[in-house]
Amino acid sequence: MAHTAPRRTTFARRTGRRHPLVATLMALPLAALLLLVFDGWETVAAQASSVGAMLGR
């Protein structure tokens, strides 16, 4: 029986973590869509002002 070369997978997935910037860029469009669909701009503004008040700004 002949020896053959081992098979290579063409779509090998890398193991490990995704860069935080890439993860952010992937999540931002979905977050913006959810804000538009559920009209959450006021909620975001209220939370931001609360966090600013906690930080003393």
PyMOL Python script that loads the backbone (N, CA, C, O; Angstrom):
from pymol import cmd

cmd.read_pdbstr("""\
ATOM      1  N   MET A   1       0.843  -1.166   0.000  1.00  0.00           N
ATOM      2  CA  MET A   1       0.000   0.000   0.000  1.00  0.00           C
ATOM      3  C   MET A   1       0.896   1.239   0.000  1.00  0.00           C
ATOM      4  O   MET A   1       1.890   1.299   0.724  1.00  0.00           O
ATOM      5  N   ALA A   2       0.535   2.216  -0.813  1.00  0.00           N
ATOM      6  CA  ALA A   2       1.350   3.422  -0.955  1.00  0.00           C
ATOM      7  C   ALA A   2       1.069   4.390   0.181  1.00  0.00           C
ATOM      8  O   ALA A   2      -0.048   4.493   0.688  1.00  0.00           O
ATOM      9  N   HIS A   3       2.121   5.091   0.558  1.00  0.00           N
ATOM     10  CA  HIS A   3       1.964   6.137   1.581  1.00  0.00           C
ATOM     11  C   HIS A   3       1.543   7.426   0.892  1.00  0.00           C
ATOM     12  O   HIS A   3       2.156   7.838  -0.092  1.00  0.00           O
ATOM     13  N   THR A   4       0.509   8.052   1.402  1.00  0.00           N
ATOM     14  CA  THR A   4       0.039   9.302   0.812  1.00  0.00           C
ATOM     15  C   THR A   4       0.266  10.453   1.792  1.00  0.00           C
ATOM     16  O   THR A   4       0.418  10.248   2.996  1.00  0.00           O
ATOM     17  N   ALA A   5       0.283  11.638   1.255  1.00  0.00           N
ATOM     18  CA  ALA A   5       0.477  12.826   2.091  1.00  0.00           C
ATOM     19  C   ALA A   5      -0.756  13.039   2.950  1.00  0.00           C
ATOM     20  O   ALA A   5      -1.870  12.731   2.527  1.00  0.00           O
ATOM     21  N   PRO A   6      -0.567  13.560   4.148  1.00  0.00           N
ATOM     22  CA  PRO A   6      -1.731  13.819   4.998  1.00  0.00           C
ATOM     23  C   PRO A   6      -2.619  14.901   4.390  1.00  0.00           C
ATOM     24  O   PRO A   6      -2.141  15.823   3.728  1.00  0.00           O
ATOM     25  N   ARG A   7      -3.891  14.767   4.625  1.00  0.00           N
ATOM     26  CA  ARG A   7      -4.832  15.748   4.086  1.00  0.00           C
ATOM     27  C   ARG A   7      -4.718  17.069   4.831  1.00  0.00           C
ATOM     28  O   ARG A   7      -4.497  17.112   6.041  1.00  0.00           O
ATOM     29  N   ARG A   8      -4.876  18.130   4.076  1.00  0.00           N
ATOM     30  CA  ARG A   8      -4.890  19.462   4.684  1.00  0.00           C
ATOM     31  C   ARG A   8      -6.315  19.987   4.634  1.00  0.00           C
ATOM     32  O   ARG A   8      -7.030  19.796   3.650  1.00  0.00           O
ATOM     33  N   THR A   9      -6.708  20.643   5.698  1.00  0.00           N
ATOM     34  CA  THR A   9      -8.025  21.268   5.673  1.00  0.00           C
ATOM     35  C   THR A   9      -7.853  22.679   5.132  1.00  0.00           C
ATOM     36  O   THR A   9      -6.997  23.434   5.591  1.00  0.00           O
ATOM     37  N   THR A  10      -8.664  23.015   4.171  1.00  0.00           N
ATOM     38  CA  THR A  10      -8.519  24.327   3.541  1.00  0.00           C
ATOM     39  C   THR A  10      -9.129  25.432   4.387  1.00  0.00           C
ATOM     40  O   THR A  10      -8.729  26.591   4.272  1.00  0.00           O
ATOM     41  N   PHE A  11     -10.093  25.091   5.234  1.00  0.00           N
ATOM     42  CA  PHE A  11     -10.747  26.104   6.050  1.00  0.00           C
ATOM     43  C   PHE A  11     -10.424  25.872   7.517  1.00  0.00           C
ATOM     44  O   PHE A  11     -11.324  25.753   8.348  1.00  0.00           O
ATOM     45  N   ALA A  12      -9.151  25.810   7.827  1.00  0.00           N
ATOM     46  CA  ALA A  12      -8.754  25.591   9.210  1.00  0.00           C
ATOM     47  C   ALA A  12      -9.049  26.845  10.025  1.00  0.00           C
ATOM     48  O   ALA A  12      -8.683  27.955   9.636  1.00  0.00           O
ATOM     49  N   ARG A  13      -9.708  26.654  11.149  1.00  0.00           N
ATOM     50  CA  ARG A  13     -10.037  27.788  12.016  1.00  0.00           C
ATOM     51  C   ARG A  13      -8.920  27.998  13.022  1.00  0.00           C
ATOM     52  O   ARG A  13      -8.382  27.050  13.593  1.00  0.00           O
ATOM     53  N   ARG A  14      -8.591  29.248  13.219  1.00  0.00           N
ATOM     54  CA  ARG A  14      -7.586  29.555  14.224  1.00  0.00           C
ATOM     55  C   ARG A  14      -8.228  29.463  15.598  1.00  0.00           C
ATOM     56  O   ARG A  14      -9.373  29.867  15.800  1.00  0.00           O
ATOM     57  N   THR A  15      -7.484  28.938  16.509  1.00  0.00           N
ATOM     58  CA  THR A  15      -7.967  28.937  17.876  1.00  0.00           C
ATOM     59  C   THR A  15      -7.387  30.156  18.569  1.00  0.00           C
ATOM     60  O   THR A  15      -6.310  30.632  18.209  1.00  0.00           O
ATOM     61  N   GLY A  16      -8.077  30.640  19.527  1.00  0.00           N
ATOM     62  CA  GLY A  16      -7.605  31.817  20.235  1.00  0.00           C
ATOM     63  C   GLY A  16      -8.679  32.865  20.301  1.00  0.00           C
ATOM     64  O   GLY A  16      -9.838  32.630  19.960  1.00  0.00           O
ATOM     65  N   ARG A  17      -8.267  34.022  20.748  1.00  0.00           N
ATOM     66  CA  ARG A  17      -9.238  35.089  20.939  1.00  0.00           C
ATOM     67  C   ARG A  17      -9.172  36.094  19.813  1.00  0.00           C
ATOM     68  O   ARG A  17      -8.136  36.284  19.177  1.00  0.00           O
ATOM     69  N   ARG A  18     -10.303  36.730  19.585  1.00  0.00           N
ATOM     70  CA  ARG A  18     -10.413  37.769  18.574  1.00  0.00           C
ATOM     71  C   ARG A  18      -9.914  39.083  19.170  1.00  0.00           C
ATOM     72  O   ARG A  18     -10.092  39.332  20.362  1.00  0.00           O
ATOM     73  N   HIS A  19      -9.296  39.914  18.353  1.00  0.00           N
ATOM     74  CA  HIS A  19      -8.818  41.210  18.816  1.00  0.00           C
ATOM     75  C   HIS A  19     -10.014  42.043  19.287  1.00  0.00           C
ATOM     76  O   HIS A  19     -11.063  42.019  18.644  1.00  0.00           O
ATOM     77  N   PRO A  20      -9.877  42.779  20.397  1.00  0.00           N
ATOM     78  CA  PRO A  20     -11.008  43.553  20.918  1.00  0.00           C
ATOM     79  C   PRO A  20     -11.572  44.561  19.918  1.00  0.00           C
ATOM     80  O   PRO A  20     -12.780  44.796  19.896  1.00  0.00           O
ATOM     81  N   LEU A  21     -10.720  45.153  19.098  1.00  0.00           N
ATOM     82  CA  LEU A  21     -11.209  46.114  18.117  1.00  0.00           C
ATOM     83  C   LEU A  21     -12.079  45.426  17.069  1.00  0.00           C
ATOM     84  O   LEU A  21     -13.092  45.981  16.644  1.00  0.00           O
ATOM     85  N   VAL A  22     -11.695  44.232  16.654  1.00  0.00           N
ATOM     86  CA  VAL A  22     -12.494  43.476  15.684  1.00  0.00           C
ATOM     87  C   VAL A  22     -13.838  43.101  16.298  1.00  0.00           C
ATOM     88  O   VAL A  22     -14.874  43.200  15.641  1.00  0.00           O
ATOM     89  N   ALA A  23     -13.820  42.677  17.538  1.00  0.00           N
ATOM     90  CA  ALA A  23     -15.072  42.320  18.214  1.00  0.00           C
ATOM     91  C   ALA A  23     -15.979  43.544  18.341  1.00  0.00           C
ATOM     92  O   ALA A  23     -17.195  43.438  18.177  1.00  0.00           O
ATOM     93  N   THR A  24     -15.394  44.691  18.630  1.00  0.00           N
ATOM     94  CA  THR A  24     -16.186  45.923  18.738  1.00  0.00           C
ATOM     95  C   THR A  24     -16.791  46.295  17.401  1.00  0.00           C
ATOM     96  O   THR A  24     -17.966  46.655  17.328  1.00  0.00           O
ATOM     97  N   LEU A  25     -16.000  46.211  16.338  1.00  0.00           N
ATOM     98  CA  LEU A  25     -16.503  46.552  15.013  1.00  0.00           C
ATOM     99  C   LEU A  25     -17.603  45.596  14.558  1.00  0.00           C
ATOM    100  O   LEU A  25     -18.474  45.979  13.777  1.00  0.00           O
ATOM    101  N   MET A  26     -17.569  44.366  15.038  1.00  0.00           N
ATOM    102  CA  MET A  26     -18.617  43.417  14.699  1.00  0.00           C
ATOM    103  C   MET A  26     -19.898  43.713  15.484  1.00  0.00           C
ATOM    104  O   MET A  26     -20.998  43.505  14.972  1.00  0.00           O
ATOM    105  N   ALA A  27     -19.764  44.194  16.717  1.00  0.00           N
ATOM    106  CA  ALA A  27     -20.931  44.397  17.569  1.00  0.00           C
ATOM    107  C   ALA A  27     -21.614  45.742  17.347  1.00  0.00           C
ATOM    108  O   ALA A  27     -22.817  45.860  17.580  1.00  0.00           O
ATOM    109  N   LEU A  28     -20.878  46.759  16.904  1.00  0.00           N
ATOM    110  CA  LEU A  28     -21.459  48.094  16.779  1.00  0.00           C
ATOM    111  C   LEU A  28     -22.642  48.186  15.813  1.00  0.00           C
ATOM    112  O   LEU A  28     -23.640  48.818  16.158  1.00  0.00           O
ATOM    113  N   PRO A  29     -22.581  47.591  14.630  1.00  0.00           N
ATOM    114  CA  PRO A  29     -23.762  47.690  13.745  1.00  0.00           C
ATOM    115  C   PRO A  29     -25.024  47.074  14.359  1.00  0.00           C
ATOM    116  O   PRO A  29     -26.116  47.625  14.215  1.00  0.00           O
ATOM    117  N   LEU A  30     -24.881  45.965  15.026  1.00  0.00           N
ATOM    118  CA  LEU A  30     -26.039  45.346  15.668  1.00  0.00           C
ATOM    119  C   LEU A  30     -26.554  46.222  16.802  1.00  0.00           C
ATOM    120  O   LEU A  30     -27.764  46.376  16.966  1.00  0.00           O
ATOM    121  N   ALA A  31     -25.650  46.792  17.580  1.00  0.00           N
ATOM    122  CA  ALA A  31     -26.073  47.675  18.670  1.00  0.00           C
ATOM    123  C   ALA A  31     -26.811  48.895  18.127  1.00  0.00           C
ATOM    124  O   ALA A  31     -27.832  49.300  18.683  1.00  0.00           O
ATOM    125  N   ALA A  32     -26.302  49.482  17.043  1.00  0.00           N
ATOM    126  CA  ALA A  32     -26.966  50.649  16.445  1.00  0.00           C
ATOM    127  C   ALA A  32     -28.347  50.262  15.906  1.00  0.00           C
ATOM    128  O   ALA A  32     -29.307  51.018  16.053  1.00  0.00           O
ATOM    129  N   LEU A  33     -28.442  49.099  15.290  1.00  0.00           N
ATOM    130  CA  LEU A  33     -29.734  48.642  14.780  1.00  0.00           C
ATOM    131  C   LEU A  33     -30.738  48.448  15.914  1.00  0.00           C
ATOM    132  O   LEU A  33     -31.899  48.839  15.793  1.00  0.00           O
ATOM    133  N   LEU A  34     -30.296  47.852  16.998  1.00  0.00           N
ATOM    134  CA  LEU A  34     -31.198  47.643  18.138  1.00  0.00           C
ATOM    135  C   LEU A  34     -31.633  48.972  18.749  1.00  0.00           C
ATOM    136  O   LEU A  34     -32.780  49.118  19.170  1.00  0.00           O
ATOM    137  N   LEU A  35     -30.709  49.949  18.797  1.00  0.00           N
ATOM    138  CA  LEU A  35     -31.088  51.256  19.317  1.00  0.00           C
ATOM    139  C   LEU A  35     -32.143  51.915  18.440  1.00  0.00           C
ATOM    140  O   LEU A  35     -33.081  52.529  18.947  1.00  0.00           O
ATOM    141  N   LEU A  36     -31.994  51.789  17.132  1.00  0.00           N
ATOM    142  CA  LEU A  36     -32.973  52.387  16.231  1.00  0.00           C
ATOM    143  C   LEU A  36     -34.324  51.683  16.296  1.00  0.00           C
ATOM    144  O   LEU A  36     -35.372  52.329  16.314  1.00  0.00           O
ATOM    145  N   VAL A  37     -34.288  50.359  16.331  1.00  0.00           N
ATOM    146  CA  VAL A  37     -35.537  49.591  16.316  1.00  0.00           C
ATOM    147  C   VAL A  37     -36.330  49.814  17.609  1.00  0.00           C
ATOM    148  O   VAL A  37     -37.549  49.982  17.573  1.00  0.00           O
ATOM    149  N   PHE A  38     -35.642  49.813  18.735  1.00  0.00           N
ATOM    150  CA  PHE A  38     -36.338  49.915  20.018  1.00  0.00           C
ATOM    151  C   PHE A  38     -36.331  51.332  20.590  1.00  0.00           C
ATOM    152  O   PHE A  38     -36.712  51.536  21.743  1.00  0.00           O
ATOM    153  N   ASP A  39     -35.905  52.304  19.799  1.00  0.00           N
ATOM    154  CA  ASP A  39     -35.923  53.718  20.193  1.00  0.00           C
ATOM    155  C   ASP A  39     -35.248  53.914  21.548  1.00  0.00           C
ATOM    156  O   ASP A  39     -35.841  54.454  22.482  1.00  0.00           O
ATOM    157  N   GLY A  40     -34.009  53.469  21.634  1.00  0.00           N
ATOM    158  CA  GLY A  40     -33.301  53.509  22.911  1.00  0.00           C
ATOM    159  C   GLY A  40     -32.339  54.663  23.085  1.00  0.00           C
ATOM    160  O   GLY A  40     -31.533  54.650  24.015  1.00  0.00           O
ATOM    161  N   TRP A  41     -32.396  55.670  22.213  1.00  0.00           N
ATOM    162  CA  TRP A  41     -31.436  56.781  22.334  1.00  0.00           C
ATOM    163  C   TRP A  41     -31.603  57.512  23.661  1.00  0.00           C
ATOM    164  O   TRP A  41     -30.608  57.914  24.264  1.00  0.00           O
ATOM    165  N   GLU A  42     -32.832  57.694  24.128  1.00  0.00           N
ATOM    166  CA  GLU A  42     -33.056  58.382  25.393  1.00  0.00           C
ATOM    167  C   GLU A  42     -32.469  57.580  26.554  1.00  0.00           C
ATOM    168  O   GLU A  42     -31.913  58.148  27.494  1.00  0.00           O
ATOM    169  N   THR A  43     -32.595  56.275  26.480  1.00  0.00           N
ATOM    170  CA  THR A  43     -32.041  55.418  27.529  1.00  0.00           C
ATOM    171  C   THR A  43     -30.527  55.521  27.568  1.00  0.00           C
ATOM    172  O   THR A  43     -29.935  55.611  28.644  1.00  0.00           O
ATOM    173  N   VAL A  44     -29.903  55.507  26.407  1.00  0.00           N
ATOM    174  CA  VAL A  44     -28.440  55.629  26.346  1.00  0.00           C
ATOM    175  C   VAL A  44     -28.008  56.976  26.912  1.00  0.00           C
ATOM    176  O   VAL A  44     -27.038  57.047  27.667  1.00  0.00           O
ATOM    177  N   ALA A  45     -28.713  58.037  26.557  1.00  0.00           N
ATOM    178  CA  ALA A  45     -28.363  59.368  27.065  1.00  0.00           C
ATOM    179  C   ALA A  45     -28.537  59.439  28.576  1.00  0.00           C
ATOM    180  O   ALA A  45     -27.702  60.029  29.262  1.00  0.00           O
ATOM    181  N   ALA A  46     -29.600  58.853  29.104  1.00  0.00           N
ATOM    182  CA  ALA A  46     -29.826  58.864  30.552  1.00  0.00           C
ATOM    183  C   ALA A  46     -28.746  58.082  31.282  1.00  0.00           C
ATOM    184  O   ALA A  46     -28.264  58.521  32.327  1.00  0.00           O
ATOM    185  N   GLN A  47     -28.358  56.924  30.744  1.00  0.00           N
ATOM    186  CA  GLN A  47     -27.301  56.128  31.364  1.00  0.00           C
ATOM    187  C   GLN A  47     -25.976  56.866  31.321  1.00  0.00           C
ATOM    188  O   GLN A  47     -25.226  56.863  32.297  1.00  0.00           O
ATOM    189  N   ALA A  48     -25.685  57.500  30.190  1.00  0.00           N
ATOM    190  CA  ALA A  48     -24.419  58.235  30.065  1.00  0.00           C
ATOM    191  C   ALA A  48     -24.381  59.390  31.056  1.00  0.00           C
ATOM    192  O   ALA A  48     -23.339  59.658  31.654  1.00  0.00           O
ATOM    193  N   SER A  49     -25.502  60.076  31.235  1.00  0.00           N
ATOM    194  CA  SER A  49     -25.501  61.191  32.176  1.00  0.00           C
ATOM    195  C   SER A  49     -25.379  60.677  33.614  1.00  0.00           C
ATOM    196  O   SER A  49     -24.757  61.336  34.448  1.00  0.00           O
ATOM    197  N   SER A  50     -25.961  59.512  33.916  1.00  0.00           N
ATOM    198  CA  SER A  50     -25.823  58.935  35.245  1.00  0.00           C
ATOM    199  C   SER A  50     -24.392  58.530  35.539  1.00  0.00           C
ATOM    200  O   SER A  50     -23.883  58.752  36.637  1.00  0.00           O
ATOM    201  N   VAL A  51     -23.751  57.934  34.548  1.00  0.00           N
ATOM    202  CA  VAL A  51     -22.341  57.544  34.727  1.00  0.00           C
ATOM    203  C   VAL A  51     -21.469  58.792  34.877  1.00  0.00           C
ATOM    204  O   VAL A  51     -20.550  58.817  35.696  1.00  0.00           O
ATOM    205  N   GLY A  52     -21.763  59.825  34.083  1.00  0.00           N
ATOM    206  CA  GLY A  52     -21.017  61.073  34.220  1.00  0.00           C
ATOM    207  C   GLY A  52     -21.184  61.686  35.592  1.00  0.00           C
ATOM    208  O   GLY A  52     -20.227  62.217  36.156  1.00  0.00           O
ATOM    209  N   ALA A  53     -22.405  61.620  36.146  1.00  0.00           N
ATOM    210  CA  ALA A  53     -22.645  62.157  37.485  1.00  0.00           C
ATOM    211  C   ALA A  53     -21.899  61.351  38.541  1.00  0.00           C
ATOM    212  O   ALA A  53     -21.370  61.917  39.498  1.00  0.00           O
ATOM    213  N   MET A  54     -21.854  60.029  38.370  1.00  0.00           N
ATOM    214  CA  MET A  54     -21.122  59.197  39.324  1.00  0.00           C
ATOM    215  C   MET A  54     -19.628  59.498  39.293  1.00  0.00           C
ATOM    216  O   MET A  54     -18.954  59.467  40.322  1.00  0.00           O
ATOM    217  N   LEU A  55     -19.127  59.788  38.109  1.00  0.00           N
ATOM    218  CA  LEU A  55     -17.701  60.090  37.963  1.00  0.00           C
ATOM    219  C   LEU A  55     -17.384  61.537  38.351  1.00  0.00           C
ATOM    220  O   LEU A  55     -16.217  61.925  38.404  1.00  0.00           O
ATOM    221  N   GLY A  56     -18.403  62.322  38.617  1.00  0.00           N
ATOM    222  CA  GLY A  56     -18.201  63.695  39.058  1.00  0.00           C
ATOM    223  C   GLY A  56     -17.981  64.676  37.921  1.00  0.00           C
ATOM    224  O   GLY A  56     -17.299  65.684  38.104  1.00  0.00           O
ATOM    225  N   ARG A  57     -18.538  64.406  36.766  1.00  0.00           N
ATOM    226  CA  ARG A  57     -18.364  65.315  35.635  1.00  0.00           C
ATOM    227  C   ARG A  57     -19.657  65.957  35.270  1.00  0.00           C
ATOM    228  O   ARG A  57     -19.707  66.757  34.336  1.00  0.00           O
TER     229      ARG A  57
END
""", "prot")
cmd.dss("prot")
cmd.show_as("cartoon", "prot")
cmd.util.cbc("prot")
cmd.orient("prot")
